[in-house]
Amino acid sequence: MTNNENLLSRITVNPDVMVGKPTVRGLRITVEQLLKALAGGLSEEVLLEEYPELEKEDFFAIYAYAADLVNEEKVFPAEIAL
């Protein structure tokens, strides 16, 4: 298993946990929740204090997960006829 695959194995999707949103290691902490907190200016250190069940590697996993989603994104130019 490559390092990226190992990291991504920390991201789990279970329809019975958080309505199927991607979570960290099956915890009730979503990838979305952590990304929004980080984007809002909270540091990893603060989040590790607020959620002691998290591990430093979980942040690497959510970054790898987000990078994979962006990598799969396709952008097509649109022409608008006037």
PyMOL CGO cylinders between C-alpha atoms (Angstrom):
from pymol import cmd
from pymol.cgo import CYLINDER

trace = [
    CYLINDER, 0.00, 0.00, 0.00, 1.45, 3.38, -0.99, 0.3, 1, 1, 1, 1, 1, 1,
    CYLINDER, 1.45, 3.38, -0.99, 1.65, 6.20, 1.53, 0.3, 1, 1, 1, 1, 1, 1,
    CYLINDER, 1.65, 6.20, 1.53, -1.23, 8.02, -0.19, 0.3, 1, 1, 1, 1, 1, 1,
    CYLINDER, -1.23, 8.02, -0.19, -3.39, 4.86, -0.10, 0.3, 1, 1, 1, 1, 1, 1,
    CYLINDER, -3.39, 4.86, -0.10, -2.48, 4.41, 3.55, 0.3, 1, 1, 1, 1, 1, 1,
    CYLINDER, -2.48, 4.41, 3.55, -3.54, 7.98, 4.28, 0.3, 1, 1, 1, 1, 1, 1,
    CYLINDER, -3.54, 7.98, 4.28, -6.76, 7.65, 2.30, 0.3, 1, 1, 1, 1, 1, 1,
    CYLINDER, -6.76, 7.65, 2.30, -7.67, 4.50, 4.24, 0.3, 1, 1, 1, 1, 1, 1,
    CYLINDER, -7.67, 4.50, 4.24, -8.20, 6.84, 7.22, 0.3, 1, 1, 1, 1, 1, 1,
    CYLINDER, -8.20, 6.84, 7.22, -11.14, 8.44, 5.37, 0.3, 1, 1, 1, 1, 1, 1,
    CYLINDER, -11.14, 8.44, 5.37, -14.23, 6.29, 5.71, 0.3, 1, 1, 1, 1, 1, 1,
    CYLINDER, -14.23, 6.29, 5.71, -17.72, 6.47, 4.29, 0.3, 1, 1, 1, 1, 1, 1,
    CYLINDER, -17.72, 6.47, 4.29, -20.52, 4.65, 6.08, 0.3, 1, 1, 1, 1, 1, 1,
    CYLINDER, -20.52, 4.65, 6.08, -24.18, 5.44, 5.40, 0.3, 1, 1, 1, 1, 1, 1,
    CYLINDER, -24.18, 5.44, 5.40, -24.90, 4.89, 9.10, 0.3, 1, 1, 1, 1, 1, 1,
    CYLINDER, -24.90, 4.89, 9.10, -22.34, 7.47, 10.27, 0.3, 1, 1, 1, 1, 1, 1,
    CYLINDER, -22.34, 7.47, 10.27, -22.95, 11.18, 9.65, 0.3, 1, 1, 1, 1, 1, 1,
    CYLINDER, -22.95, 11.18, 9.65, -25.43, 10.42, 6.85, 0.3, 1, 1, 1, 1, 1, 1,
    CYLINDER, -25.43, 10.42, 6.85, -22.67, 8.86, 4.74, 0.3, 1, 1, 1, 1, 1, 1,
    CYLINDER, -22.67, 8.86, 4.74, -20.41, 11.91, 4.61, 0.3, 1, 1, 1, 1, 1, 1,
    CYLINDER, -20.41, 11.91, 4.61, -16.68, 11.11, 4.55, 0.3, 1, 1, 1, 1, 1, 1,
    CYLINDER, -16.68, 11.11, 4.55, -15.37, 10.92, 8.10, 0.3, 1, 1, 1, 1, 1, 1,
    CYLINDER, -15.37, 10.92, 8.10, -12.01, 10.42, 9.74, 0.3, 1, 1, 1, 1, 1, 1,
    CYLINDER, -12.01, 10.42, 9.74, -11.52, 6.79, 10.78, 0.3, 1, 1, 1, 1, 1, 1,
    CYLINDER, -11.52, 6.79, 10.78, -15.24, 6.23, 11.26, 0.3, 1, 1, 1, 1, 1, 1,
    CYLINDER, -15.24, 6.23, 11.26, -15.42, 8.88, 13.97, 0.3, 1, 1, 1, 1, 1, 1,
    CYLINDER, -15.42, 8.88, 13.97, -18.30, 11.30, 13.97, 0.3, 1, 1, 1, 1, 1, 1,
    CYLINDER, -18.30, 11.30, 13.97, -15.95, 13.99, 12.65, 0.3, 1, 1, 1, 1, 1, 1,
    CYLINDER, -15.95, 13.99, 12.65, -16.42, 14.76, 8.97, 0.3, 1, 1, 1, 1, 1, 1,
    CYLINDER, -16.42, 14.76, 8.97, -13.79, 15.77, 6.46, 0.3, 1, 1, 1, 1, 1, 1,
    CYLINDER, -13.79, 15.77, 6.46, -16.00, 18.73, 5.59, 0.3, 1, 1, 1, 1, 1, 1,
    CYLINDER, -16.00, 18.73, 5.59, -16.16, 19.85, 9.22, 0.3, 1, 1, 1, 1, 1, 1,
    CYLINDER, -16.16, 19.85, 9.22, -12.37, 19.81, 9.58, 0.3, 1, 1, 1, 1, 1, 1,
    CYLINDER, -12.37, 19.81, 9.58, -11.73, 21.51, 6.23, 0.3, 1, 1, 1, 1, 1, 1,
    CYLINDER, -11.73, 21.51, 6.23, -14.19, 24.29, 7.09, 0.3, 1, 1, 1, 1, 1, 1,
    CYLINDER, -14.19, 24.29, 7.09, -12.54, 24.77, 10.49, 0.3, 1, 1, 1, 1, 1, 1,
    CYLINDER, -12.54, 24.77, 10.49, -9.09, 24.95, 8.89, 0.3, 1, 1, 1, 1, 1, 1,
    CYLINDER, -9.09, 24.95, 8.89, -10.35, 27.34, 6.19, 0.3, 1, 1, 1, 1, 1, 1,
    CYLINDER, -10.35, 27.34, 6.19, -11.86, 29.46, 8.94, 0.3, 1, 1, 1, 1, 1, 1,
    CYLINDER, -11.86, 29.46, 8.94, -8.46, 29.93, 10.51, 0.3, 1, 1, 1, 1, 1, 1,
    CYLINDER, -8.46, 29.93, 10.51, -8.32, 27.24, 13.20, 0.3, 1, 1, 1, 1, 1, 1,
    CYLINDER, -8.32, 27.24, 13.20, -4.97, 25.51, 13.37, 0.3, 1, 1, 1, 1, 1, 1,
    CYLINDER, -4.97, 25.51, 13.37, -4.36, 21.77, 13.40, 0.3, 1, 1, 1, 1, 1, 1,
    CYLINDER, -4.36, 21.77, 13.40, -3.06, 22.17, 16.96, 0.3, 1, 1, 1, 1, 1, 1,
    CYLINDER, -3.06, 22.17, 16.96, -6.32, 23.75, 18.14, 0.3, 1, 1, 1, 1, 1, 1,
    CYLINDER, -6.32, 23.75, 18.14, -8.36, 21.05, 16.44, 0.3, 1, 1, 1, 1, 1, 1,
    CYLINDER, -8.36, 21.05, 16.44, -6.21, 18.33, 18.01, 0.3, 1, 1, 1, 1, 1, 1,
    CYLINDER, -6.21, 18.33, 18.01, -6.97, 19.88, 21.41, 0.3, 1, 1, 1, 1, 1, 1,
    CYLINDER, -6.97, 19.88, 21.41, -10.71, 20.15, 20.67, 0.3, 1, 1, 1, 1, 1, 1,
    CYLINDER, -10.71, 20.15, 20.67, -10.88, 16.61, 19.28, 0.3, 1, 1, 1, 1, 1, 1,
    CYLINDER, -10.88, 16.61, 19.28, -8.38, 14.52, 21.26, 0.3, 1, 1, 1, 1, 1, 1,
    CYLINDER, -8.38, 14.52, 21.26, -9.35, 11.40, 19.29, 0.3, 1, 1, 1, 1, 1, 1,
    CYLINDER, -9.35, 11.40, 19.29, -7.78, 12.94, 16.16, 0.3, 1, 1, 1, 1, 1, 1,
    CYLINDER, -7.78, 12.94, 16.16, -4.20, 12.21, 15.18, 0.3, 1, 1, 1, 1, 1, 1,
    CYLINDER, -4.20, 12.21, 15.18, -1.76, 14.39, 13.23, 0.3, 1, 1, 1, 1, 1, 1,
    CYLINDER, -1.76, 14.39, 13.23, -1.88, 11.89, 10.33, 0.3, 1, 1, 1, 1, 1, 1,
    CYLINDER, -1.88, 11.89, 10.33, -5.65, 12.48, 10.02, 0.3, 1, 1, 1, 1, 1, 1,
    CYLINDER, -5.65, 12.48, 10.02, -4.93, 15.96, 8.69, 0.3, 1, 1, 1, 1, 1, 1,
    CYLINDER, -4.93, 15.96, 8.69, -2.59, 14.56, 6.04, 0.3, 1, 1, 1, 1, 1, 1,
    CYLINDER, -2.59, 14.56, 6.04, -5.42, 12.18, 5.12, 0.3, 1, 1, 1, 1, 1, 1,
    CYLINDER, -5.42, 12.18, 5.12, -8.01, 14.93, 4.66, 0.3, 1, 1, 1, 1, 1, 1,
    CYLINDER, -8.01, 14.93, 4.66, -5.57, 16.96, 2.56, 0.3, 1, 1, 1, 1, 1, 1,
    CYLINDER, -5.57, 16.96, 2.56, -4.89, 13.91, 0.37, 0.3, 1, 1, 1, 1, 1, 1,
    CYLINDER, -4.89, 13.91, 0.37, -8.64, 13.26, 0.08, 0.3, 1, 1, 1, 1, 1, 1,
    CYLINDER, -8.64, 13.26, 0.08, -9.34, 16.87, -0.93, 0.3, 1, 1, 1, 1, 1, 1,
    CYLINDER, -9.34, 16.87, -0.93, -6.45, 16.82, -3.42, 0.3, 1, 1, 1, 1, 1, 1,
    CYLINDER, -6.45, 16.82, -3.42, -7.85, 13.67, -5.04, 0.3, 1, 1, 1, 1, 1, 1,
    CYLINDER, -7.85, 13.67, -5.04, -11.27, 15.30, -5.42, 0.3, 1, 1, 1, 1, 1, 1,
    CYLINDER, -11.27, 15.30, -5.42, -9.78, 18.41, -7.03, 0.3, 1, 1, 1, 1, 1, 1,
    CYLINDER, -9.78, 18.41, -7.03, -7.61, 16.23, -9.27, 0.3, 1, 1, 1, 1, 1, 1,
    CYLINDER, -7.61, 16.23, -9.27, -10.74, 14.51, -10.62, 0.3, 1, 1, 1, 1, 1, 1,
    CYLINDER, -10.74, 14.51, -10.62, -12.51, 17.80, -11.30, 0.3, 1, 1, 1, 1, 1, 1,
    CYLINDER, -12.51, 17.80, -11.30, -13.05, 18.60, -14.95, 0.3, 1, 1, 1, 1, 1, 1,
    CYLINDER, -13.05, 18.60, -14.95, -13.55, 22.14, -16.23, 0.3, 1, 1, 1, 1, 1, 1,
    CYLINDER, -13.55, 22.14, -16.23, -15.02, 22.72, -19.66, 0.3, 1, 1, 1, 1, 1, 1,
    CYLINDER, -15.02, 22.72, -19.66, -15.10, 26.11, -21.37, 0.3, 1, 1, 1, 1, 1, 1,
    CYLINDER, -15.10, 26.11, -21.37, -18.55, 27.37, -22.15, 0.3, 1, 1, 1, 1, 1, 1,
    CYLINDER, -18.55, 27.37, -22.15, -19.28, 29.58, -25.12, 0.3, 1, 1, 1, 1, 1, 1,
    CYLINDER, -19.28, 29.58, -25.12, -22.18, 31.95, -24.82, 0.3, 1, 1, 1, 1, 1, 1,
    CYLINDER, -22.18, 31.95, -24.82, -23.84, 33.03, -28.01, 0.3, 1, 1, 1, 1, 1, 1,
    CYLINDER, -23.84, 33.03, -28.01, -25.19, 36.56, -27.94, 0.3, 1, 1, 1, 1, 1, 1,
]
cmd.load_cgo(trace, "trace")
